[in-house]
Amino acid sequence: MDSTPRHLHRRQLLRLALTAAALTPVAGGLASCAAGGGDTGASAGPTGAVSSTNPFGLADSSTVDAVIFNGGYGIDYVKYAADKLKAVHPTVTPTVAPSTNIAQELQPRFVGGNPPDLIDNSGANAIGISTIIDQLEDLSSVIDAPNLEGAKIRDTLYEGVLTPGTFDGKFAALNYSLTVYALWYSASLFEANGWEPPKTWDDALALGAKAKEKGKYLFTWGKEAATYYQTMAIASAIKEGGDDVRLSLENLKPDCWSLPAVQAVFTAMKKVVDAGYFKPGGSGTQFTAAQAQWSNDEDAILYPSGSWIENEMKKQTKTGFKMTGAAEPTVTSGSTLPYEALHSTAGEPFVVPTKAKNPAGGKELLRVMLSKDAATNFAKTLLAPSIVKGTVPADGFGSTALVSQTTLLEAAGSNIFSWQFVDYYGMNTDQLVVWNSFLDGKSDVATLTKSLQQITDKVAKDDSVKKIEVK
Protein backbone atom coordinates (compact mmCIF):
# COMPACT_ATOMS: atom_id res chain seq x y z
CA MET A 1 0.00 0.00 0.00
CA ASP A 2 1.46 3.26 -0.69
CA SER A 3 -1.15 4.68 0.78
CA THR A 4 -1.15 5.81 0.32
CA PRO A 5 -0.82 9.27 1.47
CA ARG A 6 -0.02 14.76 4.22
CA HIS A 7 -0.77 20.59 8.21
CA LEU A 8 1.96 22.52 7.01
CA HIS A 9 2.44 26.22 6.64
CA ARG A 10 1.44 27.49 3.21
CA ARG A 11 4.90 28.80 2.41
CA GLN A 12 6.42 25.37 2.96
CA LEU A 13 3.83 23.50 0.94
CA LEU A 14 4.35 25.77 -2.04
CA ARG A 15 7.72 24.11 -2.33
CA LEU A 16 5.97 20.94 -3.41
CA ALA A 17 5.90 22.43 -6.90
CA LEU A 18 9.45 21.11 -7.05
CA THR A 19 8.49 17.55 -6.27
CA ALA A 20 7.19 16.35 -9.62
CA ALA A 21 9.06 16.08 -12.90
CA ALA A 22 7.75 17.29 -16.23
CA LEU A 23 6.35 14.47 -18.34
CA THR A 24 6.60 14.20 -22.12
CA PRO A 25 5.35 11.37 -24.32
CA VAL A 26 7.70 8.72 -25.68
CA ALA A 27 7.10 7.35 -29.14
CA GLY A 28 5.36 4.01 -29.06
CA GLY A 29 1.99 2.35 -29.01
CA LEU A 30 -0.71 3.30 -26.60
CA ALA A 31 -1.35 0.97 -23.71
CA SER A 32 -3.92 -1.71 -24.18
CA CYS A 33 -5.88 -1.84 -20.97
CA ALA A 34 -4.95 -4.84 -18.88
CA ALA A 35 -8.60 -4.96 -18.01
CA GLY A 36 -9.51 -5.11 -21.68
CA GLY A 37 -11.27 -2.74 -24.05
CA GLY A 38 -9.42 0.18 -25.54
CA ASP A 39 -12.34 2.14 -26.95
CA THR A 40 -12.83 5.16 -24.74
CA GLY A 41 -15.94 6.61 -26.36
CA ALA A 42 -17.69 9.62 -24.88
CA SER A 43 -18.72 10.20 -21.30
CA ALA A 44 -21.77 8.14 -20.47
CA GLY A 45 -24.49 8.58 -17.90
CA PRO A 46 -27.51 10.78 -17.31
CA THR A 47 -27.13 14.52 -17.65
CA GLY A 48 -28.91 17.28 -15.82
CA ALA A 49 -29.07 21.04 -16.12
CA VAL A 50 -25.66 22.72 -15.84
CA SER A 51 -25.36 25.64 -13.43
CA SER A 52 -22.85 27.21 -11.04
CA THR A 53 -24.06 24.83 -8.34
CA ASN A 54 -24.19 21.87 -10.72
CA PRO A 55 -21.23 22.43 -13.07
CA PHE A 56 -21.13 18.88 -14.47
CA GLY A 57 -24.85 18.45 -15.04
CA LEU A 58 -25.45 15.83 -12.35
CA ALA A 59 -28.93 14.46 -13.01
CA ASP A 60 -31.64 14.44 -10.38
CA SER A 61 -32.51 11.03 -8.91
CA SER A 62 -29.24 9.53 -10.16
CA THR A 63 -26.81 7.43 -8.14
CA VAL A 64 -23.09 7.98 -7.58
CA ASP A 65 -20.95 4.86 -7.15
CA ALA A 66 -17.59 5.44 -5.41
CA VAL A 67 -15.07 2.73 -4.53
CA ILE A 68 -12.40 3.92 -2.11
CA PHE A 69 -9.17 2.24 -1.06
CA ASN A 70 -9.59 1.30 2.59
CA GLY A 71 -6.05 1.90 3.78
CA GLY A 72 -4.39 4.35 6.12
CA TYR A 73 -7.06 6.99 5.56
CA GLY A 74 -10.08 4.71 5.62
CA ILE A 75 -13.21 5.80 3.75
CA ASP A 76 -15.05 8.01 6.26
CA TYR A 77 -13.67 11.22 4.74
CA VAL A 78 -15.32 10.34 1.43
CA LYS A 79 -18.53 9.39 3.23
CA TYR A 80 -18.45 12.84 4.84
CA ALA A 81 -18.24 14.42 1.40
CA ALA A 82 -21.00 12.11 0.13
CA ASP A 83 -23.28 13.37 2.90
CA LYS A 84 -22.51 16.95 1.83
CA LEU A 85 -23.26 16.02 -1.79
CA LYS A 86 -26.61 14.67 -0.64
CA ALA A 87 -27.31 17.98 1.07
CA VAL A 88 -26.57 19.88 -2.16
CA HIS A 89 -28.43 17.38 -4.39
CA PRO A 90 -31.21 15.89 -2.19
CA THR A 91 -32.52 13.48 -4.83
CA VAL A 92 -29.12 11.99 -5.65
CA THR A 93 -28.00 8.78 -3.89
CA PRO A 94 -24.22 8.44 -3.36
CA THR A 95 -22.73 5.15 -2.20
CA VAL A 96 -19.17 4.78 -0.89
CA ALA A 97 -17.76 1.25 -0.81
CA PRO A 98 -14.39 0.16 0.60
CA SER A 99 -11.78 -1.93 -1.21
CA THR A 100 -8.42 -3.29 -0.16
CA ASN A 101 -7.59 -4.72 -3.58
CA ILE A 102 -8.49 -2.16 -6.23
CA ALA A 103 -7.05 -3.99 -9.25
CA GLN A 104 -8.56 -7.40 -8.50
CA GLU A 105 -11.98 -5.99 -7.69
CA LEU A 106 -12.28 -3.29 -10.34
CA GLN A 107 -10.48 -4.56 -13.42
CA PRO A 108 -13.42 -6.91 -14.15
CA ARG A 109 -15.72 -3.91 -14.00
CA PHE A 110 -13.59 -2.10 -16.58
CA VAL A 111 -13.84 -5.22 -18.75
CA GLY A 112 -17.62 -5.29 -18.27
CA GLY A 113 -17.98 -1.62 -19.16
CA ASN A 114 -19.42 -0.70 -15.75
CA PRO A 115 -16.59 0.81 -13.69
CA PRO A 116 -17.50 2.94 -10.65
CA ASP A 117 -18.08 6.66 -11.06
CA LEU A 118 -15.17 7.51 -8.74
CA ILE A 119 -12.19 5.38 -7.72
CA ASP A 120 -9.46 5.98 -5.17
CA ASN A 121 -6.83 4.02 -7.13
CA SER A 122 -4.44 3.46 -4.27
CA GLY A 123 -2.82 0.70 -2.24
CA ALA A 124 -0.36 -2.07 -3.02
CA ASN A 125 -2.70 -3.50 -5.64
CA ALA A 126 -3.75 -0.33 -7.43
CA ILE A 127 -4.39 -0.49 -11.15
CA GLY A 128 -1.35 0.73 -13.11
CA ILE A 129 -2.37 4.10 -14.55
CA SER A 130 -0.61 3.25 -17.81
CA THR A 131 -3.12 0.45 -18.42
CA ILE A 132 -6.24 2.61 -18.09
CA ILE A 133 -5.06 6.11 -18.98
CA ASP A 134 -7.14 6.11 -22.18
CA GLN A 135 -10.27 5.11 -20.24
CA LEU A 136 -10.21 7.97 -17.75
CA GLU A 137 -11.81 11.40 -17.79
CA ASP A 138 -9.62 14.48 -17.95
CA LEU A 139 -10.31 16.13 -14.60
CA SER A 140 -9.37 19.67 -15.61
CA SER A 141 -13.06 20.55 -15.52
CA VAL A 142 -13.15 19.66 -11.82
CA ILE A 143 -10.37 22.01 -10.78
CA ASP A 144 -11.74 24.77 -13.01
CA ALA A 145 -15.17 24.49 -11.36
CA PRO A 146 -16.25 26.52 -8.31
CA ASN A 147 -16.08 24.81 -4.94
CA LEU A 148 -19.04 24.79 -2.56
CA GLU A 149 -17.87 28.10 -1.14
CA GLY A 150 -17.88 29.68 -4.62
CA ALA A 151 -14.12 29.93 -5.21
CA LYS A 152 -12.45 28.43 -8.27
CA ILE A 153 -10.98 25.13 -7.06
CA ARG A 154 -7.72 25.60 -8.95
CA ASP A 155 -7.07 28.77 -6.94
CA THR A 156 -7.55 26.96 -3.62
CA LEU A 157 -4.89 24.27 -4.19
CA TYR A 158 -1.22 24.23 -3.29
CA GLU A 159 1.11 24.63 -6.22
CA GLY A 160 2.61 21.53 -7.80
CA VAL A 161 -0.05 19.12 -6.59
CA LEU A 162 -1.60 18.54 -10.03
CA THR A 163 1.63 17.41 -11.70
CA PRO A 164 1.75 13.86 -10.25
CA GLY A 165 -1.62 13.09 -11.84
CA THR A 166 -0.82 14.59 -15.25
CA PHE A 167 0.35 12.20 -17.96
CA ASP A 168 1.14 13.28 -21.52
CA GLY A 169 -0.76 16.51 -20.88
CA LYS A 170 -3.86 14.73 -19.54
CA PHE A 171 -4.89 15.47 -15.96
CA ALA A 172 -6.18 11.97 -15.30
CA ALA A 173 -5.76 11.54 -11.53
CA LEU A 174 -6.47 13.99 -8.74
CA ASN A 175 -4.13 13.21 -5.84
CA TYR A 176 -6.08 14.34 -2.80
CA SER A 177 -3.62 14.08 0.08
CA LEU A 178 -0.20 15.50 0.76
CA THR A 179 2.32 12.92 1.87
CA VAL A 180 5.68 13.25 3.59
CA TYR A 181 7.74 10.06 3.54
CA ALA A 182 9.96 9.62 6.55
CA LEU A 183 11.61 7.25 8.99
CA TRP A 184 9.19 7.20 11.93
CA TYR A 185 10.08 6.69 15.58
CA SER A 186 8.90 7.27 19.13
CA ALA A 187 10.46 10.50 20.37
CA SER A 188 9.71 9.47 23.95
CA LEU A 189 11.50 6.11 23.53
CA PHE A 190 14.49 7.76 21.87
CA GLU A 191 14.67 10.44 24.55
CA ALA A 192 14.56 7.83 27.29
CA ASN A 193 17.48 5.93 25.77
CA GLY A 194 19.53 8.86 24.53
CA TRP A 195 19.17 7.74 20.90
CA GLU A 196 19.18 9.88 17.76
CA PRO A 197 17.60 9.01 14.39
CA PRO A 198 20.30 7.69 12.02
CA LYS A 199 21.62 10.12 9.43
CA THR A 200 23.67 7.51 7.56
CA TRP A 201 23.38 3.75 7.12
CA ASP A 202 26.44 3.32 9.33
CA ASP A 203 24.51 5.22 11.99
CA ALA A 204 21.59 2.86 11.46
CA LEU A 205 23.81 -0.17 11.92
CA ALA A 206 25.21 1.28 15.15
CA LEU A 207 21.70 2.12 16.38
CA GLY A 208 20.65 -1.45 15.63
CA ALA A 209 23.32 -2.68 18.01
CA LYS A 210 22.08 -0.33 20.74
CA ALA A 211 18.50 -1.45 20.19
CA LYS A 212 19.56 -5.09 20.43
CA GLU A 213 21.12 -4.39 23.82
CA LYS A 214 17.65 -3.28 24.93
CA GLY A 215 16.04 -6.41 23.49
CA LYS A 216 14.63 -4.55 20.51
CA TYR A 217 14.98 -4.70 16.73
CA LEU A 218 15.86 -1.80 14.47
CA PHE A 219 13.13 -2.51 11.89
CA THR A 220 10.03 -4.62 11.35
CA TRP A 221 7.94 -5.22 8.23
CA GLY A 222 4.77 -6.90 6.99
CA LYS A 223 4.31 -8.89 3.81
CA GLU A 224 1.99 -6.40 2.06
CA ALA A 225 4.29 -3.47 2.85
CA ALA A 226 7.76 -4.91 2.21
CA THR A 227 8.23 -2.33 -0.56
CA TYR A 228 8.14 0.45 2.03
CA TYR A 229 11.81 -0.48 2.33
CA GLN A 230 12.22 -0.06 -1.43
CA THR A 231 10.71 3.41 -1.10
CA MET A 232 13.23 4.24 1.61
CA ALA A 233 16.06 2.73 -0.44
CA ILE A 234 15.19 4.77 -3.53
CA ALA A 235 14.97 7.99 -1.49
CA SER A 236 18.30 7.21 0.13
CA ALA A 237 19.91 6.48 -3.25
CA ILE A 238 18.54 9.68 -4.80
CA LYS A 239 19.96 11.68 -1.92
CA GLU A 240 23.30 9.90 -2.26
CA GLY A 241 23.63 10.03 -6.05
CA GLY A 242 21.46 12.96 -7.05
CA ASP A 243 18.87 13.50 -9.74
CA ASP A 244 20.59 11.13 -12.19
CA VAL A 245 19.47 8.23 -10.00
CA ARG A 246 15.85 9.36 -10.01
CA LEU A 247 15.80 9.94 -13.76
CA SER A 248 17.40 6.59 -14.52
CA LEU A 249 14.77 4.75 -12.49
CA GLU A 250 11.88 6.85 -13.76
CA ASN A 251 12.89 6.28 -17.39
CA LEU A 252 13.39 2.51 -16.93
CA LYS A 253 17.03 2.61 -18.02
CA PRO A 254 18.98 -0.64 -18.44
CA ASP A 255 20.99 -1.37 -15.28
CA CYS A 256 19.27 1.47 -13.38
CA TRP A 257 19.24 -0.72 -10.26
CA SER A 258 23.00 -1.24 -10.64
CA LEU A 259 23.90 2.43 -10.27
CA PRO A 260 26.61 2.92 -7.61
CA ALA A 261 24.34 4.90 -5.28
CA VAL A 262 21.59 2.26 -5.46
CA GLN A 263 24.07 -0.54 -4.89
CA ALA A 264 25.58 1.28 -1.93
CA VAL A 265 22.17 1.53 -0.28
CA PHE A 266 21.32 -2.12 -1.00
CA THR A 267 24.68 -3.21 0.42
CA ALA A 268 24.13 -1.13 3.56
CA MET A 269 20.64 -2.57 4.02
CA LYS A 270 21.99 -6.09 3.58
CA LYS A 271 24.38 -5.47 6.49
CA VAL A 272 21.41 -4.54 8.66
CA VAL A 273 19.54 -7.68 7.56
CA ASP A 274 22.54 -9.94 8.14
CA ALA A 275 23.13 -8.40 11.58
CA GLY A 276 19.69 -9.63 12.61
CA TYR A 277 18.30 -6.14 13.16
CA PHE A 278 15.05 -6.86 11.28
CA LYS A 279 12.40 -8.59 13.38
CA PRO A 280 12.09 -12.10 11.85
CA GLY A 281 8.94 -13.37 10.18
CA GLY A 282 7.83 -10.24 8.35
CA SER A 283 7.06 -12.07 5.11
CA GLY A 284 4.43 -14.04 7.01
CA THR A 285 3.02 -11.14 9.03
CA GLN A 286 0.10 -8.93 8.05
CA PHE A 287 1.44 -5.40 7.62
CA THR A 288 -0.65 -3.61 10.29
CA ALA A 289 0.26 -6.35 12.77
CA ALA A 290 3.91 -5.72 11.94
CA GLN A 291 3.41 -1.98 12.32
CA ALA A 292 1.87 -2.56 15.74
CA GLN A 293 5.08 -4.34 16.74
CA TRP A 294 6.65 -0.91 16.26
CA SER A 295 3.95 1.54 17.36
CA ASN A 296 2.37 -0.40 20.23
CA ASP A 297 4.79 -3.10 21.39
CA GLU A 298 8.00 -1.19 20.61
CA ASP A 299 9.67 -4.44 19.55
CA ALA A 300 11.25 -2.40 16.74
CA ILE A 301 12.29 1.23 16.98
CA LEU A 302 12.12 2.53 13.38
CA TYR A 303 9.59 2.23 10.57
CA PRO A 304 9.66 3.79 7.06
CA SER A 305 6.30 4.99 5.80
CA GLY A 306 4.31 7.84 4.40
CA SER A 307 2.63 10.23 6.79
CA TRP A 308 -0.60 8.24 6.72
CA ILE A 309 1.01 5.96 9.32
CA GLU A 310 -0.25 7.96 12.32
CA ASN A 311 -3.89 7.62 11.38
CA GLU A 312 -3.50 4.04 10.21
CA MET A 313 -2.13 2.99 13.60
CA LYS A 314 -4.03 5.38 15.86
CA LYS A 315 -5.81 2.48 17.61
CA GLN A 316 -2.57 0.52 17.99
CA THR A 317 -0.13 3.14 19.21
CA LYS A 318 1.26 3.13 22.72
CA THR A 319 0.15 5.98 24.97
CA GLY A 320 2.81 8.69 25.08
CA PHE A 321 4.51 7.34 21.94
CA LYS A 322 5.12 10.83 20.47
CA MET A 323 5.27 9.64 16.86
CA THR A 324 7.88 11.67 14.98
CA GLY A 325 9.37 11.60 11.49
CA ALA A 326 13.02 11.86 10.46
CA ALA A 327 14.56 12.09 7.01
CA GLU A 328 15.77 8.84 5.41
CA PRO A 329 19.49 8.10 5.92
CA THR A 330 22.14 8.70 3.27
CA VAL A 331 25.07 6.36 2.63
CA THR A 332 27.74 8.94 3.38
CA SER A 333 27.90 12.35 4.99
CA GLY A 334 29.05 13.70 1.60
CA SER A 335 25.90 12.77 -0.32
CA THR A 336 24.91 14.75 -3.44
CA LEU A 337 21.73 15.97 -1.77
CA PRO A 338 21.86 16.78 1.94
CA TYR A 339 20.54 14.43 4.58
CA GLU A 340 17.65 16.85 5.08
CA ALA A 341 16.40 16.35 1.49
CA LEU A 342 12.90 14.92 1.54
CA HIS A 343 10.62 12.61 -0.44
CA SER A 344 7.23 14.31 -0.48
CA THR A 345 4.36 14.49 -2.96
CA ALA A 346 0.62 14.52 -3.45
CA GLY A 347 -0.97 11.07 -3.13
CA GLU A 348 -4.24 9.12 -3.09
CA PRO A 349 -5.07 9.33 -6.83
CA PHE A 350 -8.78 9.68 -7.56
CA VAL A 351 -9.93 8.86 -11.10
CA VAL A 352 -13.24 9.04 -12.97
CA PRO A 353 -13.71 6.38 -15.69
CA THR A 354 -15.20 7.66 -18.93
CA LYS A 355 -17.40 4.56 -19.27
CA ALA A 356 -18.83 4.93 -15.77
CA LYS A 357 -22.61 5.10 -15.55
CA ASN A 358 -22.46 8.55 -13.98
CA PRO A 359 -19.09 10.31 -14.50
CA ALA A 360 -20.78 13.63 -13.71
CA GLY A 361 -21.53 12.18 -10.27
CA GLY A 362 -17.92 11.14 -9.79
CA LYS A 363 -16.75 14.64 -10.66
CA GLU A 364 -19.34 16.23 -8.39
CA LEU A 365 -18.24 14.10 -5.45
CA LEU A 366 -14.65 15.20 -6.10
CA ARG A 367 -15.82 18.83 -6.22
CA VAL A 368 -17.43 18.42 -2.81
CA MET A 369 -14.29 16.74 -1.44
CA LEU A 370 -12.33 19.81 -2.54
CA SER A 371 -14.52 22.21 -0.57
CA LYS A 372 -12.82 23.86 2.39
CA ASP A 373 -15.18 22.18 4.82
CA ALA A 374 -14.56 18.65 3.53
CA ALA A 375 -10.81 19.24 3.28
CA THR A 376 -10.69 20.57 6.84
CA ASN A 377 -12.60 17.52 8.02
CA PHE A 378 -10.01 15.31 6.30
CA ALA A 379 -7.12 17.10 8.02
CA LYS A 380 -8.74 17.19 11.46
CA THR A 381 -10.02 13.61 11.57
CA LEU A 382 -7.06 11.95 9.83
CA LEU A 383 -4.30 14.28 11.06
CA ALA A 384 -3.11 14.76 7.50
CA PRO A 385 -3.44 17.63 5.01
CA SER A 386 -5.25 17.53 1.71
CA ILE A 387 -4.14 19.53 -1.32
CA VAL A 388 -6.54 22.32 -0.31
CA LYS A 389 -4.81 25.32 1.26
CA GLY A 390 -5.57 26.77 4.66
CA THR A 391 -7.18 23.78 6.35
CA VAL A 392 -4.62 22.89 9.05
CA PRO A 393 -3.57 25.06 12.02
CA ALA A 394 0.07 25.60 12.92
CA ASP A 395 -0.17 23.30 15.94
CA GLY A 396 -1.07 20.33 13.72
CA PHE A 397 -4.22 19.64 15.78
CA GLY A 398 -1.89 18.59 18.59
CA SER A 399 -0.17 15.85 16.54
CA THR A 400 3.58 15.38 17.04
CA ALA A 401 3.69 13.61 13.68
CA LEU A 402 2.17 16.59 11.89
CA VAL A 403 4.44 19.04 13.66
CA SER A 404 7.47 16.93 12.73
CA GLN A 405 6.43 17.03 9.08
CA THR A 406 6.46 20.82 9.23
CA THR A 407 9.96 20.62 10.68
CA LEU A 408 11.11 18.20 7.97
CA LEU A 409 9.82 20.38 5.14
CA GLU A 410 11.37 23.46 6.69
CA ALA A 411 14.74 21.69 6.90
CA ALA A 412 14.48 20.33 3.35
CA GLY A 413 13.91 23.73 1.81
CA SER A 414 13.94 23.29 -1.97
CA ASN A 415 15.43 19.78 -1.74
CA ILE A 416 12.12 17.96 -2.15
CA PHE A 417 11.70 15.16 -4.68
CA SER A 418 9.46 12.28 -5.70
CA TRP A 419 8.99 9.65 -8.43
CA GLN A 420 6.11 7.89 -10.17
CA PHE A 421 7.41 4.88 -12.09
CA VAL A 422 6.34 2.22 -9.58
CA ASP A 423 2.72 3.38 -9.48
CA TYR A 424 2.50 4.44 -13.11
CA TYR A 425 3.61 1.05 -14.41
CA GLY A 426 1.96 -1.00 -11.66
CA MET A 427 5.20 -2.67 -10.51
CA ASN A 428 4.53 -2.95 -6.79
CA THR A 429 2.92 -6.40 -6.74
CA ASP A 430 5.92 -8.03 -8.41
CA GLN A 431 8.38 -6.02 -6.32
CA LEU A 432 6.73 -7.16 -3.07
CA VAL A 433 7.87 -10.74 -3.72
CA VAL A 434 11.45 -9.60 -4.29
CA TRP A 435 11.63 -7.43 -1.18
CA ASN A 436 10.02 -9.96 1.15
CA SER A 437 12.71 -12.43 0.14
CA PHE A 438 15.50 -9.88 0.66
CA LEU A 439 14.29 -8.69 4.07
CA ASP A 440 13.86 -12.32 5.12
CA GLY A 441 17.57 -12.86 4.45
CA LYS A 442 16.80 -15.36 1.69
CA SER A 443 18.45 -13.40 -1.12
CA ASP A 444 21.54 -11.25 -1.57
CA VAL A 445 22.15 -7.85 -3.17
CA ALA A 446 22.89 -9.39 -6.55
CA THR A 447 19.60 -11.30 -6.55
CA LEU A 448 17.65 -8.25 -5.39
CA THR A 449 19.23 -6.16 -8.13
CA LYS A 450 18.67 -8.74 -10.86
CA SER A 451 15.06 -9.32 -9.89
CA LEU A 452 14.18 -5.61 -9.78
CA GLN A 453 15.90 -5.03 -13.11
CA GLN A 454 13.95 -7.88 -14.68
CA ILE A 455 10.69 -6.30 -13.54
CA THR A 456 11.81 -2.95 -14.95
CA ASP A 457 13.09 -4.39 -18.24
CA LYS A 458 9.85 -6.28 -18.80
CA VAL A 459 7.92 -3.01 -18.72
CA ALA A 460 10.54 -1.15 -20.75
CA LYS A 461 10.45 -3.74 -23.54
CA ASP A 462 6.67 -4.05 -23.66
CA ASP A 463 5.58 -1.98 -26.65
CA SER A 464 1.95 -2.18 -25.54
CA VAL A 465 2.73 -0.10 -22.46
CA LYS A 466 2.68 3.63 -23.01
CA LYS A 467 5.89 5.10 -21.64
CA ILE A 468 6.51 8.48 -20.09
CA GLU A 469 9.80 10.32 -20.32
CA VAL A 470 10.70 12.18 -17.16
CA LYS A 471 13.04 15.15 -17.41
Secondary structure as UniProt FT lines:
FT   HELIX           10..13
FT   HELIX           14..18
FT   STRAND          23..25
FT   TURN            34..35
FT   TURN            52..53
FT   TURN            55..56
FT   TURN            60..61
FT   STRAND          63..69
FT   TURN            72..73
FT   HELIX           76..88
FT   TURN            90..91
FT   STRAND          93..99
FT   HELIX           102..111
FT   TURN            112..113
FT   STRAND          118..120
FT   TURN            124..125
FT   HELIX           129..132
FT   HELIX           133..135
FT   HELIX           140..143
FT   TURN            148..149
FT   HELIX           153..156
FT   TURN            159..160
FT   HELIX           163..165
FT   STRAND          166..167
FT   TURN            168..169
FT   STRAND          170..171
FT   STRAND          174..186
FT   HELIX           187..193
FT   HELIX           201..213
FT   TURN            214..215
FT   STRAND          217..219
FT   HELIX           223..225
FT   TURN            226..227
FT   HELIX           228..241
FT   HELIX           243..250
FT   TURN            251..252
FT   TURN            254..255
FT   HELIX           256..258
FT   HELIX           260..274
FT   TURN            275..276
FT   TURN            280..281
FT   HELIX           282..284
FT   HELIX           287..295
FT   STRAND          300..306
FT   TURN            307..308
FT   HELIX           309..312
FT   HELIX           314..316
FT   TURN            319..320
FT   STRAND          323..326
FT   TURN            333..334
FT   TURN            339..340
FT   STRAND          342..351
FT   TURN            354..355
FT   HELIX           359..369
FT   HELIX           372..382
FT   TURN            394..395
FT   HELIX           396..398
FT   HELIX           400..412
FT   TURN            413..414
FT   STRAND          416..417
FT   HELIX           421..424
FT   TURN            425..426
FT   HELIX           428..439
FT   TURN            440..441
FT   HELIX           445..460
FT   TURN            463..464
FT   STRAND          468..470
//
